[in-house]
């Protein structure tokens, strides 16, 4: 039993299998244990590892299998003031860092941000999208972000990164002379510009911003309605046509709510418009009929008096103004 207890205090193999997503750094359990001289450290392709001595990073290891002997731990050996040929176990904290891409990290404006637009003046807009980053410098990340926590997750960093993104985006908009409409039409270029603005911030945290995507940029509903109106005017060609378009749309809305007073009023208005249209369409026909009646020849009715055409002598109705035979005015 004693030999088993003693053997458990020395670590021969150190490795970390990531059993969940979103872990950025992980502290290997070292309580009451020491690392055996000549032990094996396995660092996988998507990882980096570091030895921490008394709160300070001593050595950093990239992917591969590392045998923990003096010549492989120069900084740690120097800090501990060990003899170059030491053979005894040593005590040190080992941290693993995940260098996998942290993909599909969401960002967005919690509240609208106010910017000055060259076309619309001061406007408030919202934006959202996603980004991808990775731990690039474990030393900086440990000192500036993770510290000595046993496990540090990407979710622990979300708030800080989102705040930095909104600040960088606001600064990009403030220094840009591109109008909102052009921004919305060139979201890829906008994302690249914001990423360039954010790069120093991520580097300062030991991170690398791999990708930054702007999915949508939108305005408040009130201003969006104004823009929609301007687009409608442009499509209609002039204000008169746009007014007609709006009226037609209003009739459709009122018809859908025919039971209300507003629907009744609009229905009456529509009736007046329709009546005017019918009257306008019928009036030319009535005038034409009257003119035709006035100019067409009239045959004598039974029992009605007759007279003779002054031109051809044919009998015609006494009231006729034109001859039914030759058309001569009477």
Secondary structure, DSSP 8 states (H G I E B T S, - for coil): -HHHHHHTTEEEEE-----STTEEEEE---TT-EEEEEEEEEE-TTEEEEEEETTEEEEEE-SEEEEESGGG-HHHHHHHT--TT--S-B--EEEEEE-S-EEEEEEE-SS-EEEEETTTEEEEEEEEEEEEEEE--HHHHIIIIITT-SEEEGGGGHHHHHHHHHHHHHHHHHT----HHHHHH-HHHHHHHHHHHHHHHHHTTTEEEEEEEEEEEEE-HHHHHHHHHHHHHHHHSSHHHHHHHHHHHHHHHHHHTTTSHHHHHHHHHHHHHHHHHHHHHHHHHHHHHHHHHHHS-----TT--EEE-TTT--EEETT-SB-TTT--B-
